[in-house]
Amino acid sequence: MGVYQNGSVIFVDETFYVETVPGDFDTAVPTDPTVVTYSTRDPDGDVTSYVFGVDAEVTNPSVGRYVLELATLTIGGTYHYRIEGTGTVQAAAEGEFTIEASSVLVPVTTDPVLGPCQEWCDVQDIAEWGDTGVGSDWTQLQPAVVAASQILFELSGRQYSGICTPVTVRPCSPSCGCWGWILAPMSPGAPQINVGGWGSWGGTWGWGWDGCTNVCGCSALSQALLPGYPIVEITEVKIDGDVVNPTEYRLDDWRYLTRLADPVTGQARFWPGCQRLDLADTEPNTWSVSYRAGQAPPVAGGMAAAQLGFQIARAMSGSDCLLPAGVTNITRQGVTVSRAPFTSWGLKGGSWATGITLVDAFLSAYNPSALTRPTAVWSPDIQQFGETLG
């Protein structure tokens, strides 16, 4: 549905239809089910249900149309919802939306994220594989969704986190030593340093007489390197507590925030090289960048997660796991399984051999070397990332 700020009223609007000619949606007419239930799951995993006619949050403004009003969402993160109709109309639909936590009214948490930011599949994807052993109560499949997503996130080298909730970083120049020269030295021939507040010299920022206390760097920056590649959206940039107009910057190579020259004068503009990290980014002498980063799994990854989740769900419900694809022979008492050679087509050096076709094919294609995390290069000459602060 989209991304909304904490405190916004969210309306989830869905309509039920019945096709007078099966398979032809042009003949569909809005129709009211006998019972309509909305269910939501917040970022903490808590599920809340709302039934039309029982809970005031669900209204029926027209035939077939049902609206869920959510006005008390305070937890930042991704929310999932499901609407289900039974009786005269048997249908269900699911979706998601994101709430941005307030950095003013609600403290920003700094808890580490253990696993992907978004799930790789949903309960409907798992249920479409067949009998999960849980009947029609698909809410019981949610643990399998989470487990399959976490497992494949780790096995694929942590490449596909999904699009994460916004983070705020405080970039600075990697250099330090804020001494400058002014026209009147303390004594003849002696260097003089800036002694009060922010000072600039040759286009660079300096702070205070004590060099680097509570500051970072002292060089002018036209680009700032942001952590969390790939970055998909810059949501806000602030300098001295004031929001910078988005026309003054651009995102380059999914990681660099570049400040653009003045379009009228052509004068180059730079990011501050120093800032007071001990102050909130609403204060003078600070600057910050807020953005969303991450990468959704490929289609093959989502399909693999659904197939893996299906096997997990059957195991959780006490049902037998299905035999791996390609089985040509099995001895019940001796538990001997023979596979056709085709099932190993996607394996490289035997790195992946779960016997679950889509899982093996996905991992063999996207992480054939079985890396545990994306590769990284470090050097003292490389520009440092902006520091992430709570």
KEKE-997304 format. One record per residue (C-alpha): residue in three letters; x, y, z. Coordinates in steps of 0.2 Angstrom, whole numbers, padded with zeros to 4 digits, always signed. Layout:
BEGIN
ALAXYZ ...
This chain:
BEGIN
MET+0000+0000+0000 GLY+0014+0012+0003 VAL+0024+0021+0017 TYR+0016+0031+0030 GLN+0022+0042+0045 ASN+0019+0036+0063 GLY+0003+0044+0068 SER-0006+0043+0051 VAL-0023+0035+0050 ILE-0022+0020+0038 PHE-0037+0014+0028 VAL-0036-0003+0020 ASP-0049-0004+0007 GLU-0054-0020-0002 THR-0069-0026-0012 PHE-0077-0043-0015 TYR-0083-0048-0032 VAL-0093-0063-0039 GLU-0091-0067-0058 THR-0108-0071-0066 VAL-0098-0080-0079 PRO-0084-0090-0070 GLY-0067-0085-0076 ASP-0073-0069-0085 PHE-0069-0054-0073 ASP-0079-0042-0085 THR-0095-0050-0078 ALA-0090-0048-0060 VAL-0101-0038-0048 PRO-0098-0032-0030 THR-0105-0044-0018 ASP-0106-0045+0001 PRO-0099-0061+0010 THR-0108-0068+0025 VAL-0093-0064+0036 VAL-0079-0052+0033 THR-0063-0053+0044 TYR-0048-0042+0043 SER-0032-0048+0052 THR-0016-0037+0054 ARG+0001-0042+0060 ASP+0013-0029+0067 PRO+0032-0029+0066 ASP+0033-0037+0083 GLY+0023-0052+0076 ASP+0007-0048+0086 VAL-0009-0052+0076 THR-0025-0043+0078 SER-0042-0048+0070 TYR-0057-0036+0066 VAL-0074-0043+0061 PHE-0087-0033+0052 GLY-0102-0030+0062 VAL-0092-0033+0078 ASP-0078-0021+0078 ALA-0081-0003+0073 GLU-0064-0002+0064 VAL-0072-0011+0049 THR-0086-0002+0039 ASN-0096-0007+0023 PRO-0098+0009+0013 SER-0105+0000-0002 VAL-0110-0017-0008 GLY-0095-0029-0008 ARG-0083-0015-0001 TYR-0075-0016+0016 VAL-0064-0003+0024 LEU-0052-0006+0039 GLU-0048+0010+0048 LEU-0031+0009+0059 ALA-0028+0024+0069 THR-0017+0018+0083 LEU-0001+0011+0074 THR+0014+0017+0084 ILE+0027+0003+0080 GLY+0039+0007+0065 GLY+0041-0006+0052 THR+0031-0017+0040 TYR+0013-0022+0044 HIS+0004-0036+0035 TYR-0014-0038+0033 ARG-0027-0051+0027 ILE-0045-0049+0022 GLU-0056-0065+0021 GLY-0074-0067+0016 THR-0084-0083+0020 GLY-0102-0089+0016 THR-0109-0081+0000 VAL-0092-0076-0006 GLN-0077-0086-0002 ALA-0061-0076-0005 ALA-0046-0069+0003 ALA-0032-0056-0001 GLU-0017-0050+0008 GLY-0005-0035+0007 GLU+0007-0024+0017 PHE+0012-0007+0021 THR+0026+0002+0031 ILE+0025+0014+0046 GLU+0039+0026+0049 ALA+0043+0027+0067 SER+0044+0045+0074 SER+0061+0051+0079 VAL+0053+0065+0090 LEU+0038+0057+0098 VAL+0044+0039+0099 PRO+0063+0035+0103 VAL+0071+0027+0088 THR+0077+0009+0093 THR+0094+0003+0089 ASP+0090-0016+0091 PRO+0100-0026+0078 VAL+0090-0034+0063 LEU+0093-0053+0064 GLY+0087-0058+0046 PRO+0079-0050+0032 CYS+0069-0034+0033 GLN+0055-0041+0023 GLU+0049-0059+0021 TRP+0052-0068+0005 CYS+0035-0075+0003 ASP+0018-0075+0012 VAL+0006-0088+0019 GLN-0004-0089+0003 ASP+0012-0093-0007 ILE+0015-0107+0005 ALA-0003-0113+0004 GLU-0003-0114-0015 TRP+0009-0129-0014 GLY-0004-0140-0007 ASP-0010-0147+0010 THR+0000-0139+0023 GLY-0008-0148+0037 VAL-0016-0133+0045 GLY-0033-0133+0036 SER-0040-0116+0032 ASP-0031-0107+0046 TRP-0017-0099+0036 THR-0011-0088+0051 GLN-0003-0104+0057 LEU+0009-0104+0042 GLN+0017-0087+0047 PRO+0031-0095+0057 ALA+0035-0105+0042 VAL+0036-0089+0032 VAL+0048-0081+0044 ALA+0059-0097+0045 ALA+0060-0100+0027 SER+0064-0081+0024 GLN+0078-0081+0037 ILE+0085-0098+0031 LEU+0087-0093+0013 PHE+0093-0075+0018 GLU+0108-0083+0027 LEU+0111-0097+0014 SER+0111-0085-0001 GLY+0125-0074+0008 ARG+0113-0061+0015 GLN+0111-0053-0002 TYR+0093-0050-0002 SER+0086-0041+0014 GLY+0071-0033+0006 ILE+0068-0015+0007 CYS+0072-0009+0025 THR+0064+0004+0036 PRO+0072+0021+0035 VAL+0089+0024+0044 THR+0097+0040+0048 VAL+0116+0042+0047 ARG+0128+0056+0052 PRO+0142+0057+0038 CYS+0158+0066+0040 SER+0175+0068+0032 PRO+0188+0054+0036 SER+0201+0067+0039 CYS+0204+0076+0056 GLY+0214+0090+0063 CYS+0204+0107+0062 TRP+0218+0120+0063 GLY+0217+0134+0052 TRP+0226+0151+0049 ILE+0219+0168+0052 LEU+0226+0185+0048 ALA+0230+0189+0066 PRO+0241+0176+0074 MET+0243+0174+0093 SER+0261+0179+0092 PRO+0272+0185+0077 GLY+0275+0170+0065 ALA+0264+0158+0075 PRO+0249+0149+0068 GLN+0232+0154+0074 ILE+0217+0142+0075 ASN+0198+0145+0075 VAL+0192+0148+0093 GLY+0174+0149+0093 GLY+0159+0140+0084 TRP+0159+0135+0066 GLY+0173+0143+0055 SER+0177+0140+0037 TRP+0193+0142+0028 GLY+0195+0138+0009 GLY+0178+0130+0009 THR+0181+0118+0023 TRP+0173+0117+0040 GLY+0182+0119+0056 TRP+0177+0118+0075 GLY+0184+0125+0090 TRP+0202+0127+0097 ASP+0204+0109+0103 GLY+0204+0101+0086 CYS+0193+0086+0086 THR+0183+0085+0102 ASN+0165+0080+0098 VAL+0168+0083+0079 CYS+0173+0072+0064 GLY+0183+0077+0049 CYS+0187+0094+0042 SER+0187+0093+0023 ALA+0173+0099+0012 LEU+0163+0085+0004 SER+0154+0085-0013 GLN+0149+0067-0010 ALA+0145+0057+0005 LEU+0147+0038+0006 LEU+0131+0030+0014 PRO+0131+0012+0021 GLY+0118-0001+0016 TYR+0120-0003-0003 PRO+0109-0003-0013 ILE+0100+0013-0007 VAL+0084+0015-0015 GLU+0077+0031-0008 ILE+0083+0047+0001 THR+0069+0052+0012 GLU+0077+0067+0020 VAL+0093+0077+0022 LYS+0096+0090+0036 ILE+0109+0103+0039 ASP+0109+0113+0055 GLY+0092+0105+0058 ASP+0084+0112+0042 VAL+0078+0101+0028 VAL+0088+0102+0012 ASN+0078+0104-0004 PRO+0079+0088-0014 THR+0083+0097-0029 GLU+0100+0101-0021 TYR+0107+0083-0022 ARG+0106+0067-0031 LEU+0110+0048-0027 ASP+0124+0041-0037 ASP+0128+0022-0039 TRP+0115+0018-0026 ARG+0127+0023-0012 TYR+0134+0041-0015 LEU+0124+0057-0010 THR+0131+0070-0021 ARG+0127+0089-0018 LEU+0124+0098-0034 ALA+0130+0115-0039 ASP+0119+0131-0038 PRO+0109+0130-0054 VAL+0109+0149-0056 THR+0127+0154-0052 GLY+0135+0137-0056 GLN+0144+0139-0039 ALA+0149+0122-0032 ARG+0141+0117-0015 PHE+0148+0105-0002 TRP+0142+0095+0012 PRO+0149+0100+0029 GLY+0165+0091+0033 CYS+0163+0093+0052 GLN+0148+0091+0064 ARG+0144+0090+0082 LEU+0140+0071+0084 ASP+0135+0074+0102 LEU+0120+0084+0097 ALA+0103+0079+0089 ASP+0102+0082+0070 THR+0089+0095+0074 GLU+0102+0107+0082 PRO+0114+0119+0073 ASN+0131+0112+0068 THR+0125+0095+0063 TRP+0119+0086+0047 SER+0111+0070+0044 VAL+0104+0059+0030 SER+0089+0048+0031 TYR+0085+0034+0018 ARG+0079+0017+0014 ALA+0090+0003+0008 GLY+0090-0015+0003 GLN+0086-0027-0011 ALA+0071-0038-0014 PRO+0075-0056-0018 PRO+0073-0062-0036 VAL+0057-0071-0041 ALA+0067-0088-0040 GLY+0070-0083-0022 GLY+0052-0080-0017 MET+0047-0096-0025 ALA+0061-0106-0016 ALA+0055-0098+0000 ALA+0037-0104-0003 GLN+0043-0121-0007 LEU+0054-0122+0008 GLY+0040-0114+0019 PHE+0028-0128+0013 GLN+0040-0141+0019 ILE+0043-0132+0036 ALA+0024-0130+0038 ARG+0020-0149+0036 ALA+0034-0153+0048 MET+0027-0141+0061 SER+0009-0148+0059 GLY+0015-0166+0061 SER+0012-0170+0043 ASP+0025-0180+0032 CYS+0036-0170+0022 LEU+0034-0173+0003 LEU+0048-0183-0006 PRO+0061-0173-0015 ALA+0057-0170-0034 GLY+0065-0183-0045 VAL+0063-0198-0034 THR+0062-0214-0044 ASN+0063-0227-0031 ILE+0060-0229-0012 THR+0061-0244+0000 ARG+0049-0240+0014 GLN+0057-0251+0028 GLY+0075-0248+0022 VAL+0072-0230+0019 THR+0082-0230+0002 VAL+0078-0216-0010 SER+0085-0215-0028 ARG+0085-0199-0038 ALA+0085-0196-0056 PRO+0101-0187-0062 PHE+0091-0172-0067 THR+0089-0167-0049 SER+0107-0162-0048 TRP+0107-0151-0063 GLY+0108-0135-0053 LEU+0122-0141-0041 LYS+0140-0135-0042 GLY+0152-0146-0033 GLY+0138-0152-0022 SER+0137-0136-0012 TRP+0118-0137-0011 ALA+0109-0154-0010 THR+0093-0151+0000 GLY+0083-0161-0013 ILE+0070-0147-0014 THR+0072-0142-0032 LEU+0068-0124-0032 VAL+0079-0121-0016 ASP+0094-0130-0024 ALA+0092-0121-0040 PHE+0090-0104-0032 LEU+0105-0106-0021 SER+0116-0114-0035 ALA+0112-0099-0046 TYR+0113-0085-0034 ASN+0127-0091-0022 PRO+0136-0105-0030 SER+0152-0103-0019 ALA+0141-0104-0003 LEU+0147-0087+0003 THR+0141-0083+0020 ARG+0139-0064+0017 PRO+0142-0052+0002 THR+0161-0049-0002 ALA+0168-0033+0005 VAL+0185-0023+0002 TRP+0193-0012+0016 SER+0207+0000+0014 PRO+0213+0015+0024 ASP+0212+0025+0008 ILE+0193+0021+0005 GLN+0181+0035+0010 GLN+0172+0030+0026 PHE+0154+0028+0028 GLY+0142+0039+0037 GLU+0140+0034+0056 THR+0123+0027+0060 LEU+0116+0035+0076 GLY+0100+0031+0086 
